[in-house]
Amino acid sequence: MSKLTEVFRYFSKLGFVAFGGPAAHVAMMEEDLVAKKKWMSEQEFLDYMGATNLIPGPNSTEMTMHCGYHRAGVKGLFVAGMSFIIPAVLLTLLVAIFFEKYSAIEWVVPIVNGIKAAVISFIAAAILKLGKKAVKSSTLLVLGLVVIAASFFGINEILCILAAGLVYMLTMQVIKKPSLNSLAILPAFAFLKMAYTPTTLFLIFLKVGLVLFGSGYVLFAYLDGELIEQAGWLTHPMLVEAIAIGQVTPGPVLSTATFIGYKIGGLQGALLATLGIFLPSFFYVWGLNKFVKQMQKSELLRNFLAAVNVAAVAVMVVVTLRMGQSILIDWKTIFICALSFFVYFYFKGINTLWIILGGATLGFLLSYV
């Protein structure tokens, strides 16, 4: 069996069984590719993990690309990435078509509302977890509070996040005065804005894919500014639906872009959104794979990433509050949300799939009260 075939077979299988989010995906790869298949050493795997944290894009998806590249070269990179992404995209598209056809039916509405109310619990949990990890100093805490205020008053989320990263990075350079021997990556058209067309949809998701740092949960903070606040093509309840779908389908959480694209532009929109969100990662990994160790040594990149992570969590706080206003519309949804919080935090480590199923069941049962 050729190495390229090995890559295809492994990551195709992983794409269908990789539930649990990026941390679970990475754990599966470490167990299979380092401990069992011995495609690489533990240190090489850790080096790739460090690199994914320093560049934009979905971490676990970029890890599949690094591993594919390590095993079978450039072809392995593209085969691994596509093999991992395509199963999730196809399943998400099927769910999107189902939602489009049935979610407005009278008995389905309370089920969908229950799911949306339940989802808020693990979004809040993600904020707490990411916040504890990201806020490493009082300076970063203050920076996060400033970003919350800026986002609350309507400044674009992507602008808030990237500006925070640049300000903190440059401030730390001025304080410590090291030599400027490396540069952070900032796409020239990160703030592109234009009227609606299918091309615009593609460019918005491409822009997000180019600058998306952090976990898959951060995606909704970026899309809130782009598709809700600016374009007006999406609503907060629709965005929460997409987050829920990302939790119940295997593979990368960013396959939620497929669901959102379908909601906005049908099959064409699903294809364009998916292509836009994932395309940058292939080229980031392709271009930077050989510079993994140098990237990890860059103090500029580490400072930029530290601030971006804090700013992303700050934006998530504001967006979650807005979602709550749109979703918690009566005592039933408030009750489901509160109970979901209790279950999530009391039963540590519970799979979010059970939270979603519980919200759906309660939504249906309470509709008869």
N, C-alpha and C positions, 0 to 999 in steps of 0.2 A: 504494500500500500504506500503510495507517495505521501510525502509530508503535506502537500496541499489537500489531498483527500482526507487525511487525518484531521486537518484543521476544519474542513467543511463538516465532517461527520460530528466532531465534538461540539462545535458551536451551534450547529443546527439543533442538536439535541438540547443543549443548554437553553436555547431560545424558547423552547416549549416547556421547560420545567423550572426556569429561573424565577420563582416567586420570592417575595420578601424584600424587594428593594436592593439598592446598590451594595450595601454591606453584605447581604446574603449572597449576591452574585459573586462578589470578590472572594468570599469564603469558599464557595464551591470551586472556583478556579484554582485557588491556592491548594486546596485538598487534592484536586484531580491532576493539575498540571505540574505541580511541584512535588507533592508527596507520592502520587501514584505513577503518573506517566513520565515524570522527571524530564520534562521539556526544558526546564531551566532551574537554576538554583534559587534558594530562598532569598538571597541577596538581590539577585536580578529581578525577582518578582517585586520585592520591596522598592527597588529603584524605579521600576515602572509605575508603582503606586504613587510614589512621591512626585513623579513627573505629571501624572494625571491631575494632581491637586494644584499644579502650577500653571496649567493652561485651561482655557474655557472648554466647556463641553461636559457631557454626562460621563462621570468617572468610570462606572463599570463597563460601559460600552467602549470607552477608549482603552480600558484594560484588555478587552477582547482583541482589539486591534494591535496593541503592543505584543500580546502573546502570539497572535497570528503572524506578525512580522518577525518575531524572534524565531518561530518555528519554520516558516516557509517564505520569508522575504516579503517584498512589496505585494505580490499576489496574495500571500497569506494574510496580510493586513486587510485587504479589501474583502476577501472571502470570509474571514472571521467576523468582521463588522457586519456585513450584509446578512450572513447566516444567523447572527444573533438578533438582528433588528427585525428582519422580515416576518418571522412567526408572530411577534408581538403586534406588528403593524397590521397584519391580516386579521388577527383576532380582534383588535381594537376597531378596525373598520367594520367587521361584522356586527359588533356591539353598537357602533354608531348608527348603522342602518336600522337595527332593531329599535333603538331609542327613537329615531326619527319617525318610525312607523307606529310605535305603540305607546310612547311615553305620555301622550296627551289623552289617552283613554281614561275614563273616569276612575276606574278602580286601580289604575297604575299610578295615578298622580300622587296619592298619599305614600306609596312605596318609594317613589323617587324623592319625595320631600323628606321621608325618614332617612334615606341614604345620605342626602345632603346634610341634614342636621348631624348625623353621626360622624361624617367626615371631618367636621370642624374639630373634633376631639383629637384626632391624631395629627392634624395640621398644627394645633397648639402644642402637642407633645414634641413634634419635630422642631418647633421654634425654641422650646426650652432646651432640648438636647443640643441643637446647633448653637444656641446662644451661650450655653455653658462652655462649649468647646471654643467658640470664636472670641469671646470677650476675655482677653488675656491680660489686659491692663486697664487702668483707670482712663487712660487716653482713648483707648478703643471704645470704652463704655460711653464716654462723652461724645465721641464721633457717632456712635450708634443712636444716641438720643437726638443729635442734630439731624441725622438722616430721617428719623421718625417724624420730626417736626416738618422737615422739608417735604417729605412724601405726603404728610397729612394736608399740607397746604397746596398740593397739586403739582409739585415738580415731578417730571417724568422719572419713573423708577430706574430705567437704565442710566439716565444722566446722574441720578443720585448715587448709584452704586459705583459707577466708574469714576465720578468726581471724587468720591470718598477715597477710593483706592489711590488715585493720583496725588491727592492732597497729602494723605498720610505717607505715601512713599517718598514724596519730595521733602516733606517735613523731616522725616527721619534721616534723609540724606544730609539736610542742612545741619541737623543737630550733631550727627556723627561724623560728617564731612569725609566719607570715603570717596575713592575715585569713581567716576561714572563710567563703568566699563561694561554695562549691560543695559538693555532697554526692556520695559514692559510692552506687551502686545496690546495695541489699541487700534482696531480697524478704523480706517479713515471715514467710513460711512456709518459709524455706530449710531448716529442720531438721524439717519435718513427718515424722511417723512414725506408722504405723497398721498394723493387721492386713491380711492378704491379701484382696483382692477385685480385680476388673478395674479398678475406680475407683482403687484403691491403686496398681496398676501404672501407670496414666495419670499419677497425681499424682507418683510417683517420677520418671518421665521428664520431666514438666513441671518439677519442682524442679531436676533436673539441667540442663535446657535454660535455666532462668532464671539459673543461676550458673556455667555452664560457660565458663571462660576458657581460652585457649590453643588448641593444635592439636587435631585430631581424636583423636590418640593419648591425650590427657589424659582422654578420655571413659572409658577402661577403668579409670582410677584412681578416678573418681567412682563408677562402677558396682560396683567391687569392694566398696566400703563399703556401698552401698545394697542390692545384690541378692545378694551373697555373704555378707558378714560379718553383716549385720542380718537381711535377709529369708530368706536361705538358699534362694532360688529358683534359683540359678545356681551352677555350679562354675567353677573357674579354667580347666579345659580347654574348657568351653563358651564362656567369654569369649574365649579365644584363637582358637577357631573363628570367632567373630564378627569379630575383628580381621582375620583372614585374608580373610574374605569382603569386608570393607570395602576390601581392597587389590586384589582381582581384579575388582571391579565398578566402573564409572565413576561420576562424580558425587561427592557429599559423602560423606566417610568416616562421618559420623553415620548413614548408612543402616544401619549395623550395628545400630542400635536396632530396626529391622524384624526382623532375624534373631533377636535376643534376645527380642523380644516374641513372635515365633512359637514359639520354644522354650518359653516360659513359659506362654503363653495361646492358642496357635493363631492363626487368622486374626484373631480379635478382639484378641488381645494384640499382634499385629503392627501393626494399625491404631492402637491406643491408644498404643503406645510411640512410633510414628512421629509421630503428632500431637503428643504431649507434648513430644518432644525438639525439634521444629522450630517449633512454634507461637510460643514467646516471641520468636524472631528476627524474625518478621514485624512484631511490635508494637514491638520495640526500634527497628528501622530506621524504621518509620512515624513513631514518636514523636520520634526523635532526629535524623532526616535534616537538618532545618533548623538544627540546633545543632552541626554537625560542627566548625566552626572554634573555637567556644567550648569544646567538649569537649577539643580538643587543647591548649588553653591552660591547662586545669585541672591544677594541680600535685597536688592531692589525688587525682584519678583516675590520674595517671601513677604516683604512689607506690603507690597501691593495686594497680594492675596489675603493677608491678615485683615486689612481694612475692608476689602471687598466682601469677605465672609461676614463681617460684622454688619456692614451696610445692607447686605442681602437679607439677613435676619431681621434687621430693623424695618425694612420695607415689607417683609412678610407680616409683621405685627399689624401694620396699618391696613394691608389688604385683607387680613383675616377679620379685622373689626368691620370692614365694609361688607365682607361676605356674611358675617353674622347678622347685620342689619337687613340684608336681603333674604336670608334663609330662615331665621328664627321669627316666624310671622304669627305664631299662636302658641298656646300653652302646650300643645302636642309636640311641636318641633323643639320647643325649649326643654321639655321633659326628656325627649330622646337625646338631645345634645348633652344634657346634664348627666343622664345615666351612662352615656357613652364615655364621658370624661371619667366617671367613677370606675367603670369596668376597665378602661385602658390603663389607668394609673394604679388600680388595686391589683389587677391580675397582670403583673409585670411580664413583659415579653409576649403578650397575646398577639396573635396574627391579626393584622388590620382587616383581613377578609372576614373574620368573625364579627368585627365591629360593624362592617358594612351590611352583612347579612342580618345582624340584630336590628340595625336601623330600619332596614327594609321590612322586616317582620313586624316590628312595633308600629311603623307607619301604617301598615295594612290593618293591624288589629285595632289601633286607636281610631281609625276612620269609622268604626262602628260605634264609637262612644259618643 
